[in-house]
């Protein structure tokens, strides 16, 4: 009973402190996601003494949270934005993530003599951008972008997680069982995951809207059903061998762009729940961090960050958007706004759970912190410098 009371007390305290940290972030200009992470670190083992190192529970909590966040992201993405940006965003979310992974891997192999698969795994972990990081900071800084840029960033960050997750899992498998891996099999597996994810997401989104329009529920049950449906789509797609993250986003996109009973209350409820999921995920990831263990990994983390920010992301953007109607200034800005958030830290849990050697978790955390600090605080000056207003 004592543990139950302490758990409830600490949960409430952590959430309240995080919200206060959000207010501080708004007034000081500090990146909001960094403040949430800092609260977790503050209460952790090297702070106020909460010892939490359960990677499997953290992976479960973060997967649950990401399912909610991506479903909500789809709900709040206008279909017109998606149609406008689907081609460049899809290129960035697939080829862009792949190029980023390859460039980081090549950099680590050349500069630090890393083994190829280990270097590529580091690249895959930090290759995807974070929707919350990008748009929270843009709103926080008051930067208003041209529609084609904002829509591209919005859709890219909503659909690039499947590629990063797939690459991370593929390289982990190759490191554990190199004799069973084949690049042809891996490529086929990716196509299968994306195909199943897109098909299940589209079909489920249509069925959910039909249900909303045909069945009358009490007002309070509409958002609960929406949450249950989003989680069901995510879990069912994964069980079928597809990408649950892509399915949840597409299902949310269809549900959010069709008028139905409970449309307004579903969007409002899911928005609040997505904030709670974001808070919970960042707090859990922050609690996992032991700052004194980060010190020795800071040099490597800085090297990975610099390769990512100054070489890998710009190359990926300029190559994948070579035939898209963006000016070089716009491409450079898209490169700079590719912020990293909770996703790399979440992906870094996978090789740790698999028992692979290498400070993947620490490096991912350092990369995220430096990305939020260096890019997060310079978005407004960069927009002014490149005249992207």
C-alpha positions, 0 to 999 in steps of 0.5 A, spaced: 500 500 500 505 504 501 508 503 494 502 505 491 501 511 495 508 513 493 507 511 486 501 516 485 504 521 489 510 521 485 506 521 478 502 527 480 508 531 482 512 529 476 507 531 471 505 538 475 513 539 475 513 538 468 507 543 466 511 548 471 517 547 467 513 548 460 511 555 463 518 556 464 520 554 457 515 559 454 518 565 458 525 563 457 525 560 450 528 554 452 526 548 448 520 545 451 522 538 450 529 539 453 525 542 459 521 535 460 527 531 459 530 535 464 525 534 469 526 526 468 533 527 469 532 531 475 528 526 479 533 520 477 538 517 480 543 522 480 538 527 482 533 526 487 534 519 487 529 515 483 532 509 481 529 507 474 532 502 469 527 498 466 528 498 459 523 493 457 517 497 461 520 504 458 520 501 451 512 499 452 511 506 455 514 509 449 511 505 444 504 506 447 505 514 447 508 514 440 501 510 438 497 516 441 502 521 439 502 519 431 494 517 431 493 524 434 498 527 429 494 524 423 487 527 427 490 534 426 493 534 419 489 537 414 488 533 408 490 539 404 496 539 407 498 532 406 496 532 399 500 538 398 506 535 401 506 528 400 511 527 395 517 531 398 515 528 405 515 521 403 522 522 399 525 525 406 521 520 410 524 514 406 530 516 402 532 522 406 532 517 413 536 512 409 541 517 406 542 520 413 543 513 416 549 512 411 552 518 411 553 518 419 555 511 418 560 513 413 563 518 418 563 514 424 567 509 420 572 514 417 573 518 423 573 513 428 574 507 425 567 504 427 565 497 425 560 498 419 554 495 422 555 498 428 556 505 425 550 504 421 546 502 427 548 509 430 546 512 424 539 509 424 537 511 431 538 518 430 536 519 423 529 521 424 526 528 425 521 529 431 514 532 430 513 535 437 520 538 437 519 541 430 512 544 431 513 546 438 519 550 437 516 553 431 510 555 435 514 557 441 519 562 437 513 565 433 516 563 426 511 563 421 513 559 415 511 558 407 505 553 407 509 548 402 515 548 407 511 547 414 507 542 410 513 538 408 516 538 415 509 536 418 508 530 414 515 528 414 516 528 421 509 524 422 511 518 417 519 518 418 519 513 424 517 507 420 523 507 416 528 509 422 525 503 426 525 498 421 533 500 419 534 500 427 531 493 427 534 491 421 541 493 423 540 490 430 538 483 427 544 483 422 549 484 428 546 479 432 545 474 427 549 476 421 549 469 417 541 470 417 541 477 414 540 478 407 539 485 404 534 483 399 530 480 405 531 486 409 528 490 403 523 486 402 521 486 409 521 494 409 516 494 403 511 489 406 511 493 413 510 499 409 504 496 405 501 492 410 501 499 415 498 503 409 493 498 407 491 497 415 491 504 416 487 506 410 482 501 411 481 502 419 480 509 418 475 508 413 471 503 418 472 508 424 469 514 420 463 509 418 462 507 425 462 514 428 457 516 423 452 510 424 452 508 431 450 514 436 454 514 443 454 518 449 458 524 448 463 522 453 464 515 449 466 518 442 473 520 444 474 513 448 472 509 442 477 513 438 483 512 443 481 504 443 481 504 435 488 508 435 491 503 439 487 497 436 490 499 429 497 500 432 497 493 435 493 489 430 498 492 424 504 490 428 501 483 429 500 482 422 507 484 421 506 491 418 508 498 421 503 500 426 506 507 427 504 508 419 498 505 420 496 509 426 498 516 423 494 514 416 488 512 420 488 518 424 489 522 418 482 519 415 478 520 422 480 527 423 478 529 416 471 527 416 466 530 419 462 525 424 459 525 431 464 527 436 469 530 431 470 536 436 470 532 442 475 527 439 480 532 437 480 536 443 481 529 448 486 526 443 490 533 443 490 533 451 492 525 451 497 526 446 500 532 451 500 527 456 503 521 452 509 526 450 510 528 457 510 521 460 515 518 455 520 524 456 519 523 463 521 516 463 526 517 458 529 522 462 529 517 469 533 512 465 539 517 464 544 517 469 548 523 468 555 521 471 555 515 465 554 520 460 561 524 461 565 519 457 560 519 451 560 526 450 565 527 445 562 521 441 555 524 442 558 531 439 561 528 433 555 524 431 551 531 432 556 535 428 556 529 422 548 529 423 547 537 423 552 539 418 553 533 413 548 528 413 541 532 414 543 537 409 546 532 404 539 528 405 535 534 404 538 536 397 539 529 394 532 527 395 529 534 394 533 535 388 527 535 383 522 538 388 520 546 387 524 548 393 529 554 393 536 552 396 535 557 401 528 553 403 532 546 402 537 549 407 532 551 412 529 544 412 535 541 413 536 545 419 529 544 422 530 537 422 530 537 430 531 530 434 526 529 439 524 523 443 524 518 438 532 517 437 532 515 445 526 511 444 530 507 438 536 506 442 533 502 447 532 496 442 540 495 442 540 495 449 534 490 450 538 486 445 544 486 449 549 489 444 555 492 446 556 500 445 553 506 449 547 507 444 542 510 449 547 515 452 549 517 445 542 518 443 541 522 449 547 527 448 545 527 440 538 529 442 540 534 447 545 538 443 540 538 437 535 541 441 540 546 444 544 548 437 538 548 432 532 549 437 535 556 439 537 558 432 531 557 428 528 564 428 535 567 427 536 562 421 529 563 418 531 571 418 538 569 415 535 565 410 529 570 409 524 564 410 518 568 413 
